[in-house]
């Protein structure tokens, strides 16, 4: 019985990675334009590049589906193993790793922001720890508004993403979430730094592109 439970837990981690690895932006661009998004714009398969190269609707759809990729494994874990917070760490990290290093794209992928935010929504939606609902859901708003304020002030998506990811472990800590949630937040920040290493170099050189408003 115990061996079977361990097998199911391992299966959940693997399934989380494989779901995270589904290249949503690549598939949406392929359906709309017929080409390979990796040859267009920044070459990234995330929502920002899809927005630039295939339009706002395709970009928003990519972001929403990428966020769902992060939310669904946390949802599954809550209903299957709600008390196993160590497994929660593995599942939360695996799904973001899948997006960043997709097995379907030769271990390359997106920047992981939407998928990470989906994980954050999942962690904040379900009572893994015994804290009031208003406090539990607060990290969603803290992370989103941190991203939004920086993005609206600078029009630089990557800078907003780095700030939002950096805030996430602090948001979990100060809202009295579990240590495991804080650890996931730290992993999200580290993976964001790795995925944005080229953006960080361009930010330092003040060469990072801004997402222009329509008509500008």
C-alpha positions as CSV (number, residue, x, y, z in Angstrom):
1,X,0.0,0.0,0.0
2,X,2.8,2.5,1.0
3,X,4.7,1.6,-2.2
4,X,1.7,2.3,-4.3
5,X,1.1,5.7,-2.6
6,X,4.8,6.6,-3.3
7,X,4.4,5.5,-6.9
8,X,1.3,7.8,-7.3
9,X,3.2,10.7,-5.8
10,X,6.1,10.2,-8.2
11,X,3.6,10.0,-11.0
12,X,2.0,13.3,-9.9
13,X,5.4,15.0,-10.0
14,X,6.2,13.6,-13.5
15,X,2.7,14.6,-14.7
16,X,3.2,18.1,-13.4
17,X,6.5,18.4,-15.3
18,X,4.9,17.1,-18.5
19,X,1.9,19.4,-18.2
20,X,4.2,22.4,-17.5
21,X,6.2,21.4,-20.6
22,X,3.3,21.7,-23.0
23,X,4.4,24.6,-25.2
24,X,1.2,26.6,-25.2
25,X,2.6,29.7,-27.0
26,X,4.3,27.6,-29.7
27,X,1.1,25.7,-30.4
28,X,-1.2,28.8,-30.5
29,X,1.2,30.6,-32.8
30,X,1.4,27.5,-35.0
31,X,-2.4,27.3,-35.2
32,X,-2.8,31.0,-36.0
33,X,0.2,31.7,-38.2
34,X,1.4,28.3,-39.3
35,X,5.1,29.0,-38.5
36,X,7.5,28.5,-35.6
37,X,7.4,31.3,-33.0
38,X,11.0,30.6,-32.1
39,X,11.9,32.2,-35.4
40,X,9.9,35.3,-34.7
41,X,10.3,38.3,-32.4
42,X,12.4,37.5,-29.4
43,X,12.2,33.8,-30.2
44,X,10.5,33.1,-26.9
45,X,7.4,30.9,-26.6
46,X,5.8,32.9,-23.9
47,X,2.8,35.2,-23.9
48,X,4.8,38.5,-24.4
49,X,6.3,37.3,-27.7
50,X,3.0,35.7,-28.8
51,X,1.4,39.1,-28.2
52,X,4.0,40.9,-30.2
53,X,3.9,38.5,-33.1
54,X,0.4,37.1,-33.2
55,X,-1.8,39.7,-31.6
56,X,-3.3,40.5,-28.2
57,X,-5.9,37.7,-28.2
58,X,-3.4,35.0,-28.9
59,X,-1.1,36.5,-26.3
60,X,-3.8,36.6,-23.6
61,X,-4.9,33.1,-24.4
62,X,-1.3,31.9,-24.0
63,X,-0.9,33.6,-20.6
64,X,-4.2,32.2,-19.3
65,X,-3.4,28.6,-20.5
66,X,0.1,28.8,-19.1
67,X,-1.3,30.0,-15.8
68,X,-3.7,27.0,-15.8
69,X,-0.7,24.7,-16.3
70,X,0.6,26.0,-12.9
71,X,-2.8,25.9,-11.2
72,X,-4.0,22.4,-12.2
73,X,-1.2,20.3,-10.5
74,X,-1.6,22.2,-7.2
75,X,-5.4,21.6,-7.5
76,X,-4.8,17.9,-8.1
77,X,-2.4,17.7,-5.2
78,X,-4.9,19.3,-2.8
79,X,-7.5,16.7,-3.6
80,X,-5.1,13.8,-3.6
81,X,-2.5,14.5,-0.9
82,X,-3.5,17.7,0.9
83,X,-1.3,17.1,3.9
84,X,1.9,16.3,2.0
85,X,3.5,19.8,1.9
86,X,6.9,18.4,0.8
87,X,5.2,16.9,-2.3
88,X,3.7,20.3,-2.8
89,X,7.2,21.7,-3.3
90,X,8.1,19.1,-5.8
91,X,4.9,19.5,-7.8
92,X,5.1,23.4,-7.7
93,X,8.7,23.4,-8.9
94,X,8.3,20.6,-11.4
95,X,5.5,22.4,-13.4
96,X,7.6,25.6,-13.7
97,X,10.7,23.5,-14.7
98,X,8.6,21.9,-17.3
99,X,7.6,25.2,-18.8
100,X,11.2,26.6,-18.7
101,X,12.8,23.4,-19.9
102,X,10.2,21.7,-22.1
103,X,11.0,18.1,-23.1
104,X,8.8,18.8,-26.2
105,X,11.1,21.6,-27.3
106,X,14.5,20.0,-26.6
107,X,14.6,21.3,-23.1
108,X,14.0,24.9,-24.0
109,X,10.9,26.9,-23.2
110,X,9.4,30.1,-21.9
111,X,10.3,32.3,-19.0
112,X,7.8,30.6,-16.6
113,X,6.1,33.8,-15.3
114,X,2.4,32.9,-16.1
115,X,2.9,29.3,-15.0
116,X,4.6,30.5,-11.8
117,X,1.6,32.8,-11.2
118,X,-0.7,29.8,-11.7
119,X,1.2,28.0,-8.9
120,X,0.9,31.0,-6.7
121,X,-2.9,31.2,-7.3
122,X,-3.1,27.5,-6.5
123,X,-1.1,27.8,-3.2
124,X,-3.3,30.8,-2.2
125,X,-6.6,29.2,-3.2
126,X,-6.5,26.1,-1.1
127,X,-6.2,25.8,2.7
128,X,-2.9,24.0,3.0
129,X,-2.4,25.9,6.2
130,X,-4.9,27.1,8.8
131,X,-5.0,30.8,8.1
132,X,-7.9,33.1,7.4
133,X,-9.1,33.2,3.7
134,X,-8.4,36.9,3.3
135,X,-4.8,36.4,4.4
136,X,-4.4,33.2,2.4
137,X,-5.3,34.8,-0.9
138,X,-3.3,38.0,-0.3
139,X,-0.1,36.8,-2.1
140,X,-2.1,36.7,-5.4
141,X,-2.7,40.4,-5.2
142,X,0.7,41.3,-3.8
143,X,2.5,39.5,-6.6
144,X,0.2,40.7,-9.3
145,X,0.2,44.4,-8.3
146,X,4.0,44.3,-7.8
147,X,4.3,43.1,-11.4
148,X,1.7,45.6,-12.7
149,X,3.1,48.7,-11.0
150,X,6.6,48.1,-12.3
151,X,5.3,47.2,-15.8
152,X,3.0,50.2,-16.1
153,X,5.7,52.5,-14.9
154,X,8.4,51.1,-17.3
155,X,6.5,49.2,-20.0
156,X,9.2,46.5,-19.5
157,X,7.6,43.1,-19.0
158,X,10.8,41.4,-17.9
159,X,11.5,43.9,-15.1
160,X,7.9,43.6,-13.8
161,X,8.3,39.8,-13.9
162,X,11.6,39.8,-12.0
163,X,10.1,42.1,-9.3
164,X,6.9,40.0,-9.0
165,X,8.9,36.8,-8.7
166,X,11.2,38.4,-6.1
167,X,8.2,39.5,-4.0
168,X,6.5,36.0,-4.1
169,X,8.5,34.3,-1.2
170,X,8.1,37.5,0.9
171,X,4.4,37.6,0.2
172,X,4.0,34.0,1.4
173,X,6.2,34.6,4.4
174,X,4.4,37.7,5.7
175,X,1.0,36.2,5.1
176,X,1.9,33.3,7.4
177,X,1.8,30.6,4.7
178,X,3.7,27.4,5.2
179,X,7.5,27.2,5.0
180,X,6.9,25.0,1.9
181,X,5.1,27.8,0.2
182,X,7.9,30.2,0.9
183,X,10.4,27.6,-0.5
184,X,8.3,27.4,-3.7
185,X,8.4,31.2,-3.9
186,X,12.2,31.1,-3.6
187,X,12.5,28.5,-6.3
188,X,10.2,30.6,-8.5
189,X,12.5,33.6,-8.1
190,X,15.6,31.6,-8.8
191,X,14.1,30.0,-11.9
192,X,12.9,33.4,-13.0
193,X,16.5,34.8,-12.7
194,X,17.8,31.9,-14.7
195,X,15.2,32.2,-17.4
196,X,15.7,36.0,-17.6
197,X,19.5,36.0,-17.6
198,X,19.7,37.6,-21.1
199,X,17.0,40.1,-20.2
200,X,18.9,41.1,-17.0
201,X,22.0,41.7,-19.2
202,X,19.9,43.9,-21.5
203,X,18.4,45.7,-18.5
204,X,21.9,46.5,-17.2
205,X,22.8,47.9,-20.6
206,X,19.5,49.7,-20.8
207,X,18.7,47.9,-24.1
208,X,15.6,45.9,-23.0
209,X,12.6,46.4,-25.3
210,X,9.5,48.0,-24.0
211,X,6.0,46.6,-24.8
212,X,4.5,49.6,-26.7
213,X,0.9,50.6,-26.4
214,X,-1.2,50.1,-29.4
215,X,-0.8,53.0,-31.8
216,X,2.6,54.1,-30.4
